[in-house]
Amino acid sequence: MRAFLLICLLTVAAGAQVQVTSPILPSPVNVNRPFAGGVGRYQQWFNVNQFNAITEPMRFEQLEFFAGTSNSVSPQPLTVNCEVLMGHGKFSAVFGNFDNNWHEPPVLVSPLATLSITNVPAGQVCMTVPFTNLFTWDKVHPVLFEIRIYGNNQASLPFLFNTQGSTFSIGTTSRVYAAGNALATSGTVAQGVGMVTRMQARPGMMMEFGAGCPGEGNIIPQNEALQIAWPGITWTHKLTQAASQRTAFWVIGDTNTSPFPVDLTTLFGLPPSGCMLLTNPVNAIAVMTVGGGAGGGLAQLPIALPATGNYIGMSLYTQWVVFDPLAQNSVLAVTPGLWTIVAPIGG
């Protein structure tokens, strides 16, 4: 790992959390959904251009909402029983069918819990939703969150409470809402309407990139890390769904741009196979897969990361190459790549 350590020492540390508020409004208006509406299902979409302050993929870890005016209700604090999901939305904003608005399955960032709404002066934070499970944004797709409200301490009925929002932010935000059912299949769409939301993102992430190619049994081996990388931990990598009793190389690099990817079989003087090396091989470590049968092979590799913090924010690209004579090309199989941005100490 000498080359890897050298890269670490040459890398500049990244900053801390980043906050983004959307939509940015000179004169926000009152909106009373979803929290004051009683039981219901709500989604809000945000244009990707609202997140220019975030310069790389990051993990979202918290949402905050702001009090509007004309809030008068007791008892205090108000509470709602809800769960929150977050994920990538579609470029076309939202339509009436809730489940069809996700680009891919969302993350349950805040499981069902009782959250408090505080009656504070207009413009101050009235509700904070810390995430139990972080959502990794790819910096490509719009952001979409969903709030499913199952009840409240107002007999699960609507009440008087407004949050700051917008009713005329076409192309910036939009919502779909259904009252009376936290699991409604469809709702009413309002383009340009939504709550002003402050989102907090944390540096560090893991994201799959590129494609693998199959080995024995026409099965594509898979690549994962058991935890996000941060200084001082043992960063454990795992190869699964490979052929068993094969030599495999874990490869780590610091780029996935030109001239990569390159076709690996051509490096052996063989015809192109579509089995691509996705990163520059700054370092490679050989292991032997164990297990039984096609797709039953696996390997695990612990990597001790330096305790110094000066490589926080570095992008690392890892992949497994499995030498497999029973692969379709009679030589090798590869996994998809894993792009990792090193997180701050503590993850």
C-alpha positions, -999 to +999 in steps of 0.1 A: +000+000+000+030+023-003+017+041-034-017+045-017+000+061+014+019+085-008-013+096-025-028+102+009+000+124+020-004+146-011-041+152-008-058+182+007-084+178+034-120+185+027-143+208+046-171+199+069-209+198+064-225+218+036-260+234+039-283+242+010-316+260+013-342+257-015-361+275-029-343+308-022-371+334-019-370+371-012-405+370+003-416+334+013-453+327+017-472+305+041-479+269+031-498+245+054-489+211+040-479+185+048-476+188+086-507+208+094-529+186+071-533+157+095-527+122+081-513+123+045-486+115+020-464+143+006-435+145-019-414+175-028-390+177-058-360+201-062-343+210-094-307+198-095-295+234-101-305+243-065-275+224-052-246+242-069-230+248-035-223+211-032-194+204-055-193+166-053-215+137-044-223+138-007-245+122+019-276+141+030-280+138+068-307+163+079-337+184+068-349+216+084-381+235+079-390+272+088-420+286+106-443+308+086-468+333+101-503+328+117-494+298+138-517+293+168-524+259+182-520+241+215-508+220+232-472+226+227-451+211+214-469+199+184-460+164+174-465+144+142-459+106+137-442+103+104-415+087+084-393+104+058-378+090+026-353+106+003-339+098-031-332+108-067-361+123-085-368+125-123-358+154-144-395+158-153-405+168-117-434+150-101-466+135-114-497+123-095-485+087-089-462+088-059-442+056-066-435+066-102-417+098-092-386+081-080-357+076-104-346+046-083-358+032-049-355+058-022-338+055+012-359+055+044-338+082+060-360+087+091-380+056+102-414+061+118-410+083+148-426+112+167-412+145+155-418+179+172-429+212+156-420+242+176-440+274+174-412+299+169-411+333+152-414+334+114-382+324+096-368+304+124-364+266+122-396+250+135-387+213+127-355+194+123-354+159+108-320+142+116-315+111+094-309+076+108-299+064+074-280+088+051-290+094+015-261+096-010-268+122-037-251+116-071-249+153-081-267+145-113-303+139-106-329+161-089-336+155-052-369+142-040-381+136-004-413+121+009-431+125+042-457+100+053-477+113+082-496+086+102-510+108+130-504+138+154-512+149+189-542+169+176-563+138+173-547+132+139-568+161+125-556+191+105-545+221+127-533+257+122-496+258+115-478+273+085-442+267+072-424+290+049-427+281+013-433+291-022-463+290-045-446+304-076-413+285-081-420+268-114-390+247-124-374+250-090-397+229-068-430+211-070-451+188-048-477+161-048-500+156-018-528+134-007-547+139+025-561+111+047-538+082+039-501+080+046-498+053+019-520+069-008-510+058-043-517+092-059-522+128-050-527+163-064-497+179-081-488+216-075-460+229-098-439+256-082-453+249-047-434+236-017-418+242+016-385+262+020-362+234+030-326+235+044-307+204+037-274+194+053-249+172+035-219+155+049-187+148+029-178+113+020-197+087+001-196+054-018-212+049-052-210+021-078-198+030-113-192+012-145-202-024-154-187-058-146-184-087-169-193-124-161-172-152-150-180-189-147-217-196-150-222-163-168-224-146-133-210-111-128-189-108-096-198-080-072-178-054-054-186-038-020-170-021+009-184-029+043-181+006+056-173+041+043-137+051+043-124+075+070-090+079+086-079+054+112-104+026+104-099-009+089-116-004+055-129-039+046-136-048+009-156-078-002-158-097-035-189-119-040-206-139-067-172-149-082-159-183-092-144-202-063-107-211-060-096-183-083-069-157-080-085-122-077-068-088-076-083-059-057-073-028-076-072+008-063-067+039-082-072+077-081-090+083-114-117+068-136-111+092-165-093+088-198-076+066-208-098+045-185-117+024-189-095+000-209-104-035-222-084-059-201-081-088-225-065-066-251-036-061-227-030-098-230-030-096-268-065-111-270-096-098-288-117-072-269-141-088-244-158-058-229-142-067-195-130-032-186-104-020-161-122+010-147-094+028-128-057+033-130-040+004-110-020+025-085-019-006-063-032-042-065-035-069-039-039-106-048-063-129-028-078-164-034-115-168-036-131-194-013-165-210-015-181-235-039-194-234-074-200-208-100-210-175-083-202-190-049-168-176-046-159-147-023-130-129-008-125-103+019-097-078+022-091-055+052-072-023+045-058-003+074-063+034+066-037+059+080-050+079+110-038+112+095-067+133+082-050+150+052-067+127+027-102+134+037-122+143+006-100+122-017-117+101-044-106+065-045-117+040-072-116+003-065-125-029-085-119-066-084-103-086-113-109-123-112-087-146-133-112-173-144-105-198-172-142-207-173-153-171-180-169-165-214-136-150-226-116-179-210-094-154-191-111-132-166-141-115-151-144-081-134-168-064-110-183-029-113-162-002-098-168+015-064-161+052-062-154+063-026-149+098-013-131+096+020-153+109+049-142+130+078-130+113+110-159+095+125-176+089+092 
